[in-house]
Every structure is written in C-alpha cells, then in structure tokens.
Amino acid sequence: MRNFLFTILALMIGLSANAQEKVQMADGLRAEGKIYIVVAVMLVIFLAVAIYLFTIDQKVKKLEKDK
Amino acid sequence: MRKRWWKILAVVMVASTIIGGLLGPVPVLPILNETIRNVYFHVPMWFTMMVLYLISLIYSIKYLNSGKREYDFMAVEAVNTGIIFCACGLMTGMLWANITWGTPWTNDPQLNGAAIATLMYLAYLVLRNALEEEQKRAKISAIYNIFAFPIMIVLIYILPKMNDSLHPGSGGNSTFGDLDMDNYMRPVFYTAVIGWILIGCWIASLRYRIRLIEDKRNSF
C-alpha cells in the first residue's frame, strides 16, 4: 500500500517537473496526450491476462474439489 | 497460499507500475532517453526468475529431507515458471541493448552469464525427462538443482560485477539506483519487482496445483 501511495506521489511530482536542455525525451508525446492511449492499451492487455489467470485459478479450484 | 488477496495485490501493483512507469518522471539522460523506463519491466523479470529458482532450491532441499513427492513437483514447476520469466528477461534485454548498445547481443560477462545460467536450468528440465524412474529422477534432479542455484547466482550476479561490462551494475558501471538522484524511480521500481514476483509465484502455484490433480488422476 505504501508503495502504491509513493507511486501516486511520484506521478504527481512528474506533472510538475519539466524537461532539461537538449536530451531528447518524448515530451511532445506526453504533452499531446497520446501516451495515455499506450498506457490504456497496456493496462487492457495486462488486466486481460490477469483476469485470465483468475479464471484458471477458479477452474483449478473446482478440479481440486471434484477429485 | 490459496488466499486471493495477494493475487489481487500483485495485479494492482503491476498495473500501477504500468501507469507510473510510463507517465512518471525519469532522469533525463542521453542515449537512454525514454528507454530508461525499461528498468520497470526488464529488471523485475530477472528478479522474479531468481526468486522462483530460489523457491525451487528450497523445495529440492525439502524433498531430499523428506522424500515427499509434492516437494519435487513444486521444485519443477518453480523452474518451469522461472524459465518463462528468464526468456522474457533475455528478449526484453536484447531489444533494449539493440537500441542503446547498437547490437542485441554483446559478448559481455553479464549477458553470457545469463545465457549459461539459462542453459543450466534447461538442462535441469532435460535431465528430468531423461530419467524414467520417478524416485531416481526426483533425487538426481534435486541434487542437480542444489548445485545449479549457486552457480546461477555467481554467473548472473557476482562474475559480471568483477569484470568490465556494458551492463549497468557490472564492472565500474553505475546502477540505475545511482542515476536516479531524485528517487523518482525507486518506488515504481520496487512496486514492479514485488508485483512481478507475486505474479510469478501465482503462476508457479497454479502449475503446481494442476500437477497435483494430474498426479492424482494418473495414480488411479
């Protein structure tokens, strides 16, 4: 839980931090909001895999009960 | 281990690192640029692999102590799951190396060590399949496993640190912990590591339970 709160905190700090000098970062991508789509896509994929794992878990539990 | 909360926790942790890892601030560095975010995804694969191999080692020792077949099953399934995470670590590492070092594979102690360690654990699985008799198989592979683990740690963790290497954390190179002056990355990184380790343990436990069911079916 503490880690999670830190993550949110880190996120909030990130919004106020600005880029430095010449090193090329994907600032434009973030500024235009497109990176959020990538985040959403990755979340959808990961959550789908996670839900799939939960259903496998459920199935195994059922099999264990049947014997 | 069959409780649900830690599985939900694992999913929430990894999901939050996908958000925090892509949107959060990172040190602005040349060459690495945004790829520094790979730290949140590439490194946890290796940590998860090591934890799974450690679990396998513990269960191998437990098997030799007690002779219970269940312990042998757990040891195999932990390695089976660890191999997957190892493959993910190797593949993501090659993608990352290609963009930062200019080639997917450098003959670097860290990379070669990881490759040899992978082959060692593949050999463990091959060894198991080569032995017909169940008790013999369990015993021999448990002993092999006990030797494989410390060698894996030496190859992946100790030798690269003593040599020159491109890989961060090896030779005189700094780790990402040193680059991350403002500690932006640390919370996300630790969340990712713990989250992925939990997911790895979850998959391994699922495989173990399926194996138990299979075993029960076959014994009738």
Interface residues (C-beta under 8 A of the other chain):
Chain A: N3 F4 F6 T7 I8 L9 A10 L11 I13 G14 A17 A19 Q20 E21 V23 Q24 M25 A26 R30 I35 Y36 V38 V39 M42 L43 F46 L47 A50 L53 F54 I56 D57 V60 K61 L63 E64 K67
Chain B: R2 K7 V11 V12 M13 V14 A15 S16 T17 I18 I19 G20 L22 L23 G24 P25 V28 L29 P30 N33 E34 Y184 P187 V188 Y190 T191 I194 I199 W202 I203 L206 R209 I210 L212 I213 K216
